[in-house]
Amino acid sequence: MSSRNAGKAIAGLSIMCEFKKGATIYLLDEPSEHVFLLKEGTIKISRIGQDGQEIIMDIIAPGEIFGEMSLLGEDSRSTMAQPERRSPII
């Protein structure tokens, strides 16, 4: 399959969403059902520590995939994802 055909196949299975700064893409313990590709902006991946404070695990940059643990059998999210600015996501 050519990369052009692969791109068309992926586009047929995906939707584009846009999240504003501070919105929630997914929360801790939500069902892990989707994988995301960041088109623009940045996404903060974090969790809450035992002391109740937020722990930033990663900052996702454009072109990066996140939420991929759903492909590896994760049933529920172990982190939360929030945009740090307007962020279109596929």
Residue, then its C-alpha position, 0 to 999 in steps of 0.5 A: m500500500s502506498s503512503r498516499n493510500a495509507g493516508k486516505a485509509i487513515a483519514g477515513l477512520s479518523i476525525m479532526c477535533e479542536f480543543k481550547k487551552g485548559a479543556t480536557i481531552y481525557l481524564l485519569d481512569e476514563p476508558s482508553e479507547h482512542v489514539f490521538l495525533l497532535k496537529e498543532g499546539t502542545i498537550k500536557i500529559s499529567r497525573i495526580g501524585q499521592d500528595g494531590q499535586e499534579i505531576i507533568m509526565d510529558i509535553i506533546a509536540p505537533g506530529e506526535i501521537f499520544g494515548e497510544m497505551s490503548l493500543l497496548g491493552e490499557d483498559s483505562r487511562s493512567t494519565m490525563a491530557q490537556p491542551e496548553r493552547r488551541s490544539p487541533i487533533i486527529 
